[in-house]
Amino acid sequence: MNIVLHQPEIPANTGNIGRTCVATGSVLHLIEPLGFQLNEKQIRRAGMDYWHKVDVRRYVNYEDFLEREFRKHPDRKLWMATTKAKRVYTEVSFGPDDYLMFGKESAGIPEELLVENEEACIRIPMLDEIRSLNLSNSAAIVLYEALRQNRFDGLLLAGELHRLHWREA
């Protein structure tokens, strides 16, 4: 899977999302301008000791992202997560190499992009008293649904205890 952050502003959220990308084998795509430097402590702290393992790709703008990613992969789908969407993220079928885009914390994905891609807009249900969920939480929610739909391909489905052992079934 691919996580796309359109002009992210908060380094800790980007670090958390980067760590999630490492855990899931996903690529992190960052569309500039960024509201921080990628070498900031907050990114490294949130990404823990995994940040150096993040497959991160940067683009100067949205058009650069489209040119570099979709010219090579025209069959892939770009989903745009927004509180303004008409349908819920669980109502769509995600492909294994699709892109999940999330907007900047203060404003989301620009409405011009949403209008141009209405069928690709998805939302996470929530009460109307809240503007939005935390960016890294939103990315994890949608990413794991996409991974679930693709049978968590390549991910470990069972764990082991450190000191003890599970009883045999």
C-alpha positions in Angstrom: 0.0 0.0 0.0 0.9 3.6 -0.3 0.2 6.5 2.1 0.2 10.0 0.7 0.4 13.0 2.9 -0.5 16.2 1.1 1.4 19.1 2.7 1.6 17.7 6.3 2.3 20.2 9.0 2.9 18.2 12.3 6.2 16.3 12.4 5.0 13.9 15.1 2.1 12.7 13.0 4.4 12.1 10.0 6.7 10.2 12.3 3.8 8.0 13.6 2.6 7.4 10.0 6.2 6.5 8.9 6.4 3.9 11.7 3.0 2.5 10.6 4.4 2.3 7.0 7.4 0.3 8.2 5.2 -2.1 10.1 3.0 -2.7 7.1 5.5 -2.5 4.3 3.8 0.6 2.9 5.5 3.5 1.1 5.2 7.0 2.5 4.7 9.7 -0.2 5.1 13.4 1.0 3.8 16.2 -1.2 5.4 19.5 -0.4 5.5 22.0 1.1 6.1 20.3 4.4 5.5 22.3 7.6 8.8 20.9 9.1 12.2 19.5 8.2 12.4 15.7 7.8 15.4 15.6 10.2 13.5 17.1 13.1 13.6 15.4 16.5 9.8 15.0 16.7 9.8 12.9 13.6 12.5 10.6 14.8 10.9 10.4 18.3 7.5 9.4 16.9 9.1 7.1 14.4 11.2 5.6 17.2 14.2 3.6 15.8 12.3 2.8 12.6 12.5 6.1 10.8 15.6 5.2 8.9 13.7 2.2 7.5 10.8 4.3 6.0 10.5 4.1 2.3 9.8 7.8 1.9 9.4 9.7 -1.4 9.0 13.5 -1.8 7.3 15.5 -4.5 7.4 19.2 -5.1 3.6 19.4 -5.6 0.5 17.3 -6.4 1.2 17.4 -10.2 4.8 16.1 -9.6 3.3 13.2 -7.5 0.8 12.4 -10.3 3.4 12.5 -13.0 5.9 10.4 -11.2 3.5 7.8 -9.7 0.6 7.4 -12.1 2.5 7.6 -15.3 4.3 4.4 -14.2 1.2 2.9 -12.6 -2.0 4.0 -14.4 -3.9 1.0 -13.1 -3.6 2.0 -9.4 -6.3 4.0 -7.6 -5.8 7.2 -5.5 -8.3 7.3 -2.6 -8.7 10.7 -0.8 -9.7 10.5 2.8 -11.8 13.5 3.8 -14.5 14.4 6.4 -16.4 16.0 3.4 -16.8 12.7 1.5 -20.2 11.1 0.8 -19.2 7.5 1.4 -17.5 5.5 4.1 -14.1 4.0 3.6 -15.5 0.4 4.2 -17.8 0.8 1.2 -14.9 0.7 -1.4 -12.6 -2.0 -2.6 -8.9 -1.3 -2.2 -6.3 -2.8 -4.4 -3.0 -4.0 -3.0 -1.0 -1.1 -4.5 -3.5 1.7 -4.2 -2.7 5.1 -2.7 -4.4 6.5 0.4 -4.2 10.3 0.5 -4.6 12.4 3.6 -4.5 16.2 3.8 -2.7 18.6 6.1 -4.0 18.7 9.7 -5.3 22.3 9.5 -7.3 22.1 6.3 -7.4 18.6 4.8 -7.0 17.9 1.1 -7.8 21.0 -1.0 -11.4 21.1 -2.1 -10.4 21.6 -5.7 -8.8 18.2 -5.7 -11.8 16.6 -3.9 -14.2 18.0 -6.5 -12.1 16.7 -9.4 -12.0 13.2 -7.7 -15.4 12.9 -6.1 -15.7 9.1 -6.7 -12.4 8.6 -4.9 -13.3 10.5 -1.8 -13.9 8.4 1.4 -14.6 9.2 5.0 -14.3 7.7 8.5 -17.6 7.9 10.3 -17.7 10.1 13.4 -20.0 12.3 15.4 -20.6 15.8 14.0 -19.3 17.6 17.1 -15.7 16.9 16.1 -13.9 18.4 13.1 -11.7 15.4 12.4 -9.6 12.6 13.9 -5.8 12.8 14.4 -4.0 12.4 11.1 -1.9 9.4 12.1 -5.0 7.7 13.6 -7.0 8.3 10.4 -4.2 6.9 8.3 -3.9 3.8 10.4 -7.7 3.2 10.3 -8.0 3.4 6.5 -4.7 1.6 5.9 -5.6 -1.4 8.0 -9.0 -1.7 6.3 -7.2 -1.7 2.9 -4.7 -4.4 4.2 -7.6 -6.4 5.6 -9.3 -6.4 2.3 -6.1 -7.7 0.8 -5.8 -10.5 3.4 -2.9 -8.8 5.2 -0.7 -10.1 2.4 2.9 -10.4 3.6 2.2 -9.5 7.2 2.6 -11.7 10.2 -0.8 -12.9 11.4 0.3 -14.6 14.6 2.7 -13.6 17.4 4.8 -15.3 20.0 5.2 -14.6 23.7 8.7 -13.5 24.8 9.2 -15.6 28.0 6.4 -18.1 27.9 4.6 -20.2 25.2 1.1 -20.4 24.1 -0.7 -23.7 24.8 -1.0 -26.0 21.9 -4.6 -26.1 20.5 
